[in-house]
Amino acid sequence: MSPERRVGFVGVMDVKALAREYTPDSIHTLAKIMKDVAAPPSARVAAANSLLDRGWGKAHQTVEANIHNQFDNRSDDELIRIIEGTVISYSPDSSRIELEEEPESLPE
């Protein structure tokens, strides 16, 4: 028996592939629940929403954000001093950016 077929070992891709085999049955089950007038309304709505989400994607959501940028009211000279006071080390091998020195506190 291959390692992939042993009990307890299923790769992520295998799980996805196995689950996708049930797509037609799952869609049929959701549609059956949605159309079943004897089913609880909450189950019918959940089934209908699942079908819509899978067929058309989830509805877009509007997010309102109030963002304050601490650099908006700074002069170019202040911004240059802030940038020059910050030493950053970047290593392409590790794809990490590290702060080598603590920057001076921002001017008020």
N, C-alpha and C positions, 0 to 999 in steps of 0.2 A: 504494500500500500504506500502511495507517495506521501511525503510529509504534508502536502496540502490537503489531503483527504483524511488525515488522522482526526479523531474526535478532539475538540478543543482548539484546533488550529484552523482559523479561517482568516485570510488576509482582508484588509479593508476593501480592496477592489473586488474580492470574491463576495463579500457581504453585499456590496452595492449591486453586483451582477445578479446575485441570487434574489435580492429584494426586487429588482427591476423585472424579474420574470413574473412577478405577481401584479404588475401594473394593470393589465386588462381586468383581472378579477377585482382588484381594489377599486378601480373606477366604476365597474359594474355594481359593486357593493355600495359604494357611496351614492350612486344614482338611485339604487333600489331604496335605500334609507330615505333619501330626499323625497322620493315620490310616495312613500308609505304614509298614508293619512293616519294610520294607527300609531305611528312612531311619535315619541315626544317631540314637540316643536323644537326644543333645543337641539335634539339629534338631527332633525331635518335641516335646520339652519346651519349647523356645523358641517354636515355633509355637503350642502349647497356651497358654502364658503370654501371648503376644501377643493371642490371641483372647479370653482371659479378661479381660485388662486393658482391651481395647477395648469388650468387652460389659458389664463390671461395674465397671470402674474399678480402679485399683491398690489393693492392700490397704493399710489404714492401718498406720502404723508408730508404735510407742511410743518416745518419746525421754525418757530420764531426764536431768534437768538439776539441778545444784546451783548455785544462783545466790546470790551474796552481794551485798547492797545496802549501799553505804557510808553510807546515810542511816538505816538501821534503828535504830541505837543513839544517835542524836543527839536532843538536846532540841529543843523547838519554837524556843527562842531561838537555838540554833546554826543551825537550818535557815533561820530568818528572816535572820540575818546573812549566810549563804551566798547566799541569793536576792538580798538587797539589794546585795551586793557584785558582782553580775554584771549588767552593762548589756547588753541585747540590742536590736538594731535589726532591725525586720521591715519589708520592703517588699512589699505585696500584689501590686505589678506584676511583681516578679521571683520571687515566692513563695520567697524565700531568707531565712534567718535568719542574721544575722552577729553575732559577738561583737565588740563595740566595744572592750572592755577585757579584759585578762586578769584573771580573778577571782583573789582572794587564795587562797593555798593553803588547802585544807580544814584546819580545826583537828583536831589528833590526838585 
